[in-house]
Structure formats: C-alpha cells, structure tokens
Amino acid sequence: MPDFPFERLRRWPDVEATNLFAVDASDRLILDEAAAGLATAGVGEVVVLEDHYGALTLAAAAQLTARLGVQPEVRVYQDALSGEHALDHNAADLASSVPDLAGLTGAYRHVPLGAELFTGARLVLLQLPRSLAALDELAGTIARFAAPDVTVVAGGRIKHMTVAMNEVLRRHFGELNVTPARQKSRVLIITQPTVSDRTDQAGPAWPRTVEHPDLGLTVCAHGAAFAGTTIDIGTRYLLEFLDRMKPDAITAIDLGCGTGVLAAALAQRRPGLQLVASDQSAAAVASALATMTANGVMERVRVLRDDALSAQPDASAELILLNPPFHIGSSVHAGIALKLFEDAARVLRPGGELWTVWNTHLGYRPALTRIVGPTHQVGRNTKFTVTVSTRR
C-alpha cells in the first residue's frame, strides 16, 4: 500500500525514541497479503486485531473508504490502551492534514473482544501476539463468532514467531498457509474455522482460574494477561512486604496490576484499605476483575483500565505498589518504567509511599529518588530489589 502516508504515524502517547517505531515491515506485509480481501470486503466485514499504533486499521480503512464511497465500519480490538490512543491520535492527525483521508476518524470503532467484534467478519488482520495463551483466546473467539468463510491474515516479525503458534491456530482452523518471508517478517493465511468452536454454546474457558494455597489466593487470567495464572517471582517477592507498607494508609493503588494479585492480597490482609487496581491492558483488567471476585474483595477494589494513572487526581493516594515492566513490546527500554514512576509521583500525597520491585541489574534507585523522593532498599534477593520511595 505505497500511497498511504505511513511515515506520519506516531507511537504517542506511548514512549517514543529513535529506536522505537510506529510501523514495521510486518504491518506492510499483512496489508499486502490482505489486498485481495480488502478489494472485495463490504461494510462491517473487516476486523483488525492487536494493531500496534494504527497502521493496519488506518491503511485498511483508507482503502475501503476509497473503494466503497462510505464509512467501512472497521472494528478494532487492541489489548493496550496506549495503542488505542495512538490509533485515535494518528487518525485525527491524518484526517485534519490529508484531504483524501478526512473521514478516517469515523471509519473504525473500538470493540471489546467477543461476539460483537467478530459477528459477520469475513476478513481479520492480526498482528500476532507473542503469548500463545493470548493467541489461543483470540483464535478461538474468531472461530466461534466470525463468518464461516472468514480469512485471517496474521503476521509478525520472524524472530517472534514459533511453530507452536501454528499448532495453536490449527486447534481452531482447518487450513493454515505460510507465505514467503519479506524483510524479516512473515504472514500466515488462516481459514476454515472448526465446527467444534462454532457449535460450543458454553464458550471457551476464559478466564483460566488457579488456586495458590500457599498464599491463600485464587488467580484468574485471560490469555494476554502477564504471567497468566502463575504469580511471577517479582510479585511474589513484593508480597513478603505487604505488612510494612505505610500501615496508616487508607487508600492504595496497584499500578500495572496485571491479574490483580497484589491488590487482592493487600485487600485480604488490610480490610480497612480502599484500593484501585489499574492497568492499560484490557486482558489484565478483565483478569483482575475476576481475581477480585474469586477472592471476595470486589467491594473494596476498584479495577480500572488506564494509561498509567491518567485518571487519578494529583496527590490523591497514600500508597502505590508497582512491579514495572522493563520492555516495550519486544524492545528492552526503561521509558515505560520512568513514565510509571512520574505518574506515581504526581498521584502520591506528600509523605506517601511507592513500593517498587525491580530486576536489580536495572538500577532504578537513582531514578526513583530523582522522580519520587528519598528511596531506600528494603529487600534484595538473587534477582530482585524492593525499594520504598517517600514522596517529597
């Protein structure tokens, strides 16, 4: 799709840097392999999944609009809220600056994962997730609800694709064809949703649920939730310090809550606390909601989908817990952690505490001191460091 202005697309409000890009070769290859489908698709027949920053959605919508002469009603699902915001910002920018793309902002809509997203869909463009569980949930939902003649054009960077992805997709589809590679990217063409998926009235068993008797917790997880139903070792280490975290606090936030383990454990142990569990991942938020219900603490934990803490007022929390990611997509980058530190500093009241667990080699203590306030190490094992930062 050479005429579409890919070079104008940005990652903002996600982290931007010279080595981080809004469009890659897999976006272009997916669109090229989907060209025949886009040339025949009708209104409401195209769905885009896990578009990073809008390249797939906007290029497809532009082509459909030009051919159909009306809004094509492309449905979009992105797990990351920052991806949704980037798509919307890019659409607004192109609509206001490129005359031929003036209708882009109304050419698509965000839809949650489920029947509404896929009913009547005949062409699905998918940036392959790296998690097999995420792919399993996506593929099963497509097969269950999309049109019987649906074609899925799924692609990614070869270094992130595995044979196991093919095995997952074959659980839900009868035909899978691998296209030739280009610029270190590859596309899979998938058709023939299985009869068992389409006739299973009970639906797929998501979220998964696992009890952890050693911690007295039940963890629920959708496919794209970090660590699934396990408890990652960083979170498990931070759990050891719950009783030391600002004992007089009555408000607390689990920032980047994932499946909600920290919020659920803190709510169980300190019944006087009112908590917010926040994550930008739709799968994480759905998982955390289920985890709170499973542990009987839903009434005291408000679960929100938010980009960092943008929905929280300044100086509104006394305690924040954080197990920050150290990568953005496939790139190791400190930018996302720094963004979370800055928002935590803004939302903490003076004297409030940020408790953070991080891989020791990342050396976050100087940044925490600079951004939040005096930072002290309270624990360290062979891999992780736990610090408490007090808001100035």
N, C-alpha and C positions, 0 to 999 in steps of 0.2 A: 504494500500500500504506500507507494512512494510519495504521493501528493499530500498525505496527512502531515501536519507540522509537529512531528514527534519531538523535535528539538525544543519546543516551547514548554513541554511538560516539566513540572517540578515535583519534588517529594514533599514540600511544605504542606502541613505543619510538622511532618516527620523530620528527623535530623537530616541536615544537608551538609555535604562535604565533597571535596574534589574526587574522592574515590567511591562515592555513593551515587547511584544513577536512578533516574525515574523510569527509564525504558531500557530494556536489554534485547539481545538477539532473539531470545525465546518469545518475547511479545510479537516481534515482527514475523517469526516463523509460524506461530499459531495463527496469526491473521492471514498469512499467505496460504496455509493449508486449509483454512476455513473459507477461502474465497468462493468456492463453488456453492457452499451452503449459504453464504451471505448473499449470493446473487439470486437465490430463489426463495429465501425466507420471507415470511409475511409478518405483519404487525403482531407483536406479542409472542413471536416464536423463537426469539434468541435470548439466551441466559448467559451471563458472564460470572464466573466464579474465581475468587481469590485474585482478582486484578490488583496488581501492586499499587499503582498510583494513577490508573485511569487509561493507560494506553490501549488496552483491549476494548474497553467499553466505549471510549470516545471515537476511536477509529472505526469500530464496527457500526456505531450509531450514525456516524457521519456518512458512511457508505449506504446504509439502509435508508436514511433520510433522503439522500440524493436520488436513490432509485425509486422509492415508494412515493415520495412527494408529501408524506405525512409523518407525524411522530411515530417512530418504530416501536416504542414501549419496550425497550430492552430492560430486562430485570437483572439486578446485580446483587450478589452476596459477597461481602468481604468480611473476614473474621476481625481484622484490625480496624478499629475506629479511625486511626490516623490515615489508613488507606481510603476510607470513605471520605474523610475531609479533603484529602489530596485530590481525589477524583472530582469532588464538587468545586474546589478552587480552580482546578485546571479547566473544567467545563465552563465556569464563569469567565475565566480569562479568555479562552478561545472564542466564546460567544460574543464577547464585547470587542474583540480586536480583529477577528477574521470574519468578514461579511458572509462568506459561504457557510459558516458554522454558527450562525446567530441562534439557531434553535437547539443547540446541544444541551442546554440546561434542562430542557423538558423532554429529552429523547430517551431518558432512562429513569429508573427508580430503584431505590434500595429496598430489598425484601428479605425478611428473615429466612433462615434455612427451614424448608418444609414444603408442604403441598402447594401453597400459593406461589412459591418461587418457580416451581417446575411444571405445573399443570399446563398442558398444551405446548410445552417446549419441544422444538424439533432440532435445534442446534445449540449446543452448550460449548462455550470456550472456557477452558480451565487452565490456570497456572497451577501445576501440580504442587501440593503441599509436601513438605519433607517428611511429615509424620504419616506412617502407614495407617494409624488409627484415624487420623483426620481424613485421609483418602478413602478409607473404608466407609466412614459415615457419609461423606459426600457422594460416593459412587452408589451406595445403597439407596440414598434418598433420590438421586436422579433416576435410577432404575425403577423405583417404586411409583414415582409421580409423573415423569415426563411422558411424552407421546411414544407409542410403541416403535415408531421409526426414527427416534432421536439419534443424532450423531454427536458424539462428544469428541472435541478436538482438544487434547490435553498435552501440554508441553512444559519444558523446563530446561535448565542447564544440565548437560550430560553428567557433570560431576556430582549432581544431587539426585540423579535418577538411578534406581536399582531394579534388578529383576523381580524383587519382592513386590514392587508396585504393580507389575504385570499380573502377578498372582492374585493380588487384592482385586484388581479390576476384573479379572476373569471370574471371580465369585459372583459378580453382578451383571456381567455382559457376556454374550456368546461369541463376539467377534472382536479381535484386537489386532490392529495392523501397525507396524512400526515403520515410520517414514525415514528417509535418509537424513543424516545429520547435516547441520549447517551452522557454522560459526559457534561450535561447541554447544549447540542446542539440538533438541530432538522433539518430535511430536508423535503422539500415539493417537490413532483414529479408532474410536470405540463405538460399536453398535450392538443391536440386539439385546435389550435388557432382558434379564432372565424372568421366566414365568413365576418362579418362586418369590422373587422380590415384588412383582406386580400383584400377586394374589395374597400376600401376607397381610391379613387385616390387623393383626396385632402390632405390626410395625417392628422396626429394628430396636434392639435392646440398648438404646441410648437414653440417658447416660448409664455407663457402667458403674457398679457400686461394689466397694470392697471395705470390709471392716478391718480396723487395726487395733486389736485388743490391747496391745502394749501401750497405746496412747489413749485408749478409750474414745477413738474417733472412727466415724464412718466417712469415707471419701467417695464422692460421686464425680464422674468425669465424662464429658463429651470428647469426641475424637481429637480435636485440635487443642485441648487443654494441656498446658505444660505438665509433664511428669505423669499424666493420666491419673489412675487411681493409686499410684505409689506416692510416697512422701519423699521428695528429693532431699538429699543429705544436708544441703544448706538450711532448708526449712526445718528439718529435724533437729539440727544443732541450735537454731534460734529458739525452738520450743523449750529448750532447757532453761531459758532465762525469763520466761513469762512472769514469774512472781517478782522479779526485780524491776520490772518496767513501771516506772512512775506510779507508785502504789496509791497516790491520792487522785489519780486521773479518773474522770467520769466520762470522757469522750476519747475515742481512739479510732484510728484508720489503719486498715490493712491495705497498703498501697501496692498495686500489682498483685492482687490477691490470688490469682490462679484459681485453683479449685476451692479456695477458701479455708484451707487448713489452719492458718494462723488465727484468722478471725473466729472460727468455730472453737478452737482450743481456748482462746482468750475469753470468749463469751462463757464457755463452760466453767472456767476457773474463777472468773471475776464477774459475778452476776450483776454487780452494780454498774458495769460499763455499758454505755451505748456506743455501738460500733458501726462504722461504714467499711464495707469491703468493695474496693474499686479496681477495675481492670479495663483495658481498652479492647480486650478480646471478647467477642460475642460468645465463643465457646466457654471461655473462663467464667463469664458472668452466669451463663446457664448452669454451669457445673457448680459454681459457688452457691447459687440459689438452692440447688438440690442438696448440696452438702449441709447447708444451714437447716433445712427441713429435716434431713436424716438425723441430725444431732440435736434437734429440739430447741434450737436457738434462733429461729427465724424472726421471732418477735423483737429481738434486740439487735439484730444485724441488718442494716440496710445495704443491699447489694446494688451497685451502680456500674454502668458502662460509661467510662470517662477517659478522656485523653489526659493521662497523668491525673492531676487534681483540679482541672479547669473549672469544674462545677462547685468547688468548695471555696467559701469566703476566706479572705485573709484572716490570719490569727484566730482560727476557729477550732483548732484541735489541740489537745494536750499531749497526745501520744500517737506516734506513727510507727508502724512496723514495715520493713522493706527488705525484700530479697531481690535485688535488682538484676535484670538480665545483663549480660556482658556482650551481647551480639545484636545486630540489627539485620534481620533476615539471615543471610549466610555470612555476613561480614562481622568480624570481631571489631567492636567500636565502643568507646567509652561514652559517646554522646548521649545515648538513651539514659544511662545511669545519672549523668550530670543533669539532664533535664528533670529527672525524678527528684534529685537532691534539691534543685532550685524550687520546684513546686512544694516540696515538703517544708522547706524553709519559709516560704510565703504563708503556708497554711498553719504552721505551728504558732502557738502563742509564745510570747517571751517566757522562757523557763520550761517550755515544752520539750519533749524528748523524741528524737528519731533513733530507733534501734535498727541497725543495719547488719546483715550478714553478707559477706563477700569473699570471693576467692582471694586468698592472701596475696597472690602474685600481682593482683591488680592495683594494690597500693592506694586505696581510695581515701585514706585518712586525711591527707593534706587538703583534698578537695572538699571533704565533709567539713573540716574546720573552717575553710575559707567561705563556704557557701552557707552553712547552717550555724556553726558556732563551735565552742570547745568540744573536742571529740576524744573519747577515752576508749581504749581497748578493754573489753570486759571478758573476752574469751578467745581462745585460739586453739585449733587442733591441727592435724597434719595438712589440712586443705583450706580451712575457712577461718576467717576472723570475724568476731562480733564486736561492734562498737556502739556506743551511745553518744549522740551529739545533742548538746543542750542549746536551744535557740537563744541567741543573744537578746 
